[in-house]
Amino acid sequence: MATSSPYLSVRSLGGSDLDAAARLLGRGMADNPVHVAAYRGDDASRARRHELLVRTLLRHSPSWQIEGVDRGDVLAGVAASAPPGRCQPTVSARLRLLGRASTFGPVAASRLVSWQNAWSRHDPDAPHVHLGPVSVDRHLRGHGIGGLLLLRHVARLDATGATGYLETDRPQAIEFYERFGYVVVEAAEVIGVPCWFMRRPAA
Ligand SMILES: CC(C)(COP(=O)(O)OP(=O)(O)OC[C@H]1O[C@@H](n2cnc3c(N)ncnc32)[C@H](O)[C@@H]1OP(=O)(O)O)[C@@H](O)C(=O)NCCC(=O)NCCS
């Protein structure tokens, strides 16, 4: 008997969804090279630490657009983006993030600060919509879920004539983003990890 894949649907996430979104982003990115370098430890502890920071960030970034793909009734992928001028955390979010990072110990906290400062230095001065974090649950990758999130994202960029921008530490993700019109504009080593900075020109 033929079986069908669960239905995929995209929606905006808010309030009560943010904990699940942070959990997904934590576990989905725990093996990203820059996360391994910053958090160290095993996969589960990196996932938990990243979840805690991302939850703080999502809860305290009210202007961000956070979208999720449900596969059936399970959240399978998340993409967050900051509108122009809002990609840096607010002062209150920054203090909360620092407070949380300090509970990971001074060495991890200082690596996290170095990583974030290095990425911030590459932010374009010109107005842009800043994409990230983006993640699809590991066992569901390669089924078009990330593509659905990106299609929605670039449709909004095109509708508003906005420039897109993102960072990635995964060489495999470069080709994925190139499909949606992003091009690598810079590359740099950040806390010992190669990172790429990508821009999508305004339509
Ligand atoms: C990058 C990512 C969001 C893509 O989501 P996805 O649902 O796998 O994407 P899609 O199924 O729409 O497209 C898959 C394509 O992306 C590429 N891809 C990139 N990373 C991949 C991965 N880890 N697994 C599978 N495909 C990946 C493949 O080239 C694939 O191409 P194909 O369709 O020709 O096989 C997802 O792989 C992911 O969450 N990666 C880990 C977190 C991360 O690195 N996020 C981006 C950092 S900025």
The ligand as a Gaussian input file, in Angstrom:
#p B3LYP/6-31G(d) Opt

LIG

0 1
 C       20.952000      24.160000       5.301000
 C       19.579000      23.571000       5.669000
 C       18.726000      24.614000       6.377000
 C       18.869000      23.129000       4.375000
 O       17.581000      22.611000       4.722000
 P       16.979000      21.335000       3.947000
 O       15.595000      21.117000       4.392000
 O       17.928000      20.203000       4.067000
 O       17.013000      21.937000       2.466000
 P       16.266000      21.392000       1.183000
 O       15.826000      19.979000       1.371000
 O       15.263000      22.384000       0.777000
 O       17.459000      21.449000       0.129000
 C       18.482000      20.472000       0.266000
 C       19.657000      20.917000      -0.521000
 O       20.468000      21.694000       0.377000
 C       21.775000      21.196000       0.396000
 N       22.158000      20.874000       1.784000
 C       22.929000      21.663000       2.515000
 N       23.173000      21.132000       3.702000
 C       22.525000      19.949000       3.744000
 C       22.382000      18.917000       4.722000
 N       23.016000      18.988000       5.905000
 N       21.582000      17.862000       4.457000
 C       20.938000      17.772000       3.257000
 N       21.046000      18.715000       2.291000
 C       21.834000      19.797000       2.529000
 C       21.874000      20.008000      -0.488000
 O       22.732000      20.430000      -1.547000
 C       20.471000      19.727000      -0.981000
 O       20.512000      19.725000      -2.365000
 P       19.699000      18.616000      -3.221000
 O       18.259000      19.001000      -3.084000
 O       20.231000      18.785000      -4.604000
 O       20.015000      17.296000      -2.607000
 C       19.742000      22.306000       6.553000
 O       20.595000      21.416000       5.911000
 C       20.262000      22.572000       7.949000
 O       19.486000      22.780000       8.858000
 N       21.581000      22.522000       8.174000
 C       22.169000      22.638000       9.502000
 C       22.028000      23.986000      10.109000
 C       22.698000      25.006000       9.249000
 O       23.829000      24.820000       8.844000
 N       21.980000      26.075000       8.959000
 C       22.470000      27.099000       8.082000
 C       23.545000      27.859000       8.755000
 S       23.436000      29.513000       8.184000

